Amino acid sequence: MKSKKNLTRFTYENAAFEGWRLCISRGGNTFTKYFPDKKFGSAKKSLDSAEVALVQIKLILENGTKVKGKPSPATVKKAEKLLAKL
């Protein structure tokens, strides 16, 4: 599988982690979450979960309030809470 925008595939022969990493930056804030194949059952399922999370996080960041063009602290907290819940 190939990496996509904001989603990177990690596959290493000698490492314990195989899966997808979601990473998105807005206004100086970076949001990162790992979706391991082991937890989700397969590479396809972990990718599907990462894509759903990416859509949700983009909605929060686009529709949240902004202060001087950057996401407000409340919006940042809401995005971080979403990622922690997944």
FIZA-19311 format. One record per residue (C-alpha): x, y, z. Coordinates in Angstrom, 3 decimals. Last residue first. Example, Ala and Ser with C-alpha at 12.3 -4.5 7.8 and 13.67 -1.06 7.14 Angstrom:
// residues 2
SITE         c1         c2         c3
SITE     13.670     -1.060      7.140
SITE     12.300     -4.500      7.800
This chain:
// residues 86
SITE         c1         c2         c3
SITE     -9.476      6.522     18.986
SITE    -10.280      8.538     22.138
SITE     -6.859     10.206     22.282
SITE     -7.297     11.468     18.720
SITE    -10.686     13.020     19.524
SITE     -9.353     14.642     22.691
SITE     -6.460     16.172     20.747
SITE     -8.896     17.646     18.214
SITE    -11.109     19.104     20.973
SITE     -8.073     20.552     22.763
SITE     -6.889     22.230     19.562
SITE    -10.363     23.679     18.987
SITE    -10.494     25.014     22.555
SITE     -7.007     26.527     22.199
SITE     -8.213     28.386     19.082
SITE     -7.069     27.196     15.669
SITE     -4.876     29.778     13.920
SITE     -5.952     32.601     11.622
SITE     -5.647     35.314     14.276
SITE     -7.784     33.246     16.672
SITE     -9.846     30.586     14.916
SITE    -13.019     28.836     15.938
SITE    -13.563     25.269     14.834
SITE    -15.175     24.321     11.517
SITE    -11.961     23.638      9.580
SITE    -10.033     22.070     12.468
SITE    -12.904     19.896     13.677
SITE    -13.786     18.811     10.148
SITE    -10.142     17.998      9.385
SITE     -9.941     15.875     12.557
SITE    -13.039     13.908     11.562
SITE    -11.844     13.288      7.983
SITE     -8.426     12.172      9.240
SITE    -10.020      9.861     11.820
SITE    -12.064      8.150      9.107
SITE     -8.943      7.774      6.953
SITE     -6.953      6.314      9.863
SITE     -9.692      3.782     10.591
SITE     -9.812      2.696      6.936
SITE     -6.011      2.431      6.846
SITE     -6.036      0.257      9.995
SITE     -8.678     -1.966      8.416
SITE     -6.734     -2.328      5.156
SITE     -3.436     -3.096      6.918
SITE     -5.103     -5.822      8.952
SITE     -6.579     -6.648     12.358
SITE     -7.061     -3.177     13.853
SITE     -4.677     -3.557     16.801
SITE     -2.009     -5.528     14.927
SITE     -2.209     -3.267     11.886
SITE     -1.183     -0.311     14.050
SITE     -2.961      3.059     13.673
SITE     -0.644      5.792     14.961
SITE     -1.882      9.291     15.803
SITE     -0.296     12.686     15.236
SITE     -1.675     16.224     15.486
SITE      0.739     19.083     14.892
SITE     -0.077     22.626     15.980
SITE      1.649     25.616     14.366
SITE     -1.489     26.876     12.664
SITE     -2.545     23.509     11.321
SITE     -0.477     20.354     11.046
SITE     -1.672     16.851     10.184
SITE     -0.057     13.488     10.896
SITE     -1.847     10.157     10.664
SITE      0.530      7.218     10.920
SITE     -0.376      3.863      9.419
SITE      0.679      0.342     10.374
SITE      3.565     -1.931     11.187
SITE      5.375     -1.500     14.471
SITE      7.641     -4.124     16.100
SITE     10.572     -3.410     13.848
SITE     12.845     -5.796     11.933
SITE     11.059     -6.040      8.580
SITE      9.701     -2.506      8.667
SITE      6.388     -1.300      7.299
SITE      5.208      2.211      8.151
SITE      2.577      3.704      5.833
SITE      2.121      7.459      6.001
SITE     -1.207      9.301      6.074
SITE     -1.398     13.122      5.835
SITE     -1.514     12.892      2.013
SITE     -1.396      9.236      1.035
SITE      1.209      6.519      1.513
SITE      1.126      3.491     -0.773
SITE      0.000      0.000      0.000
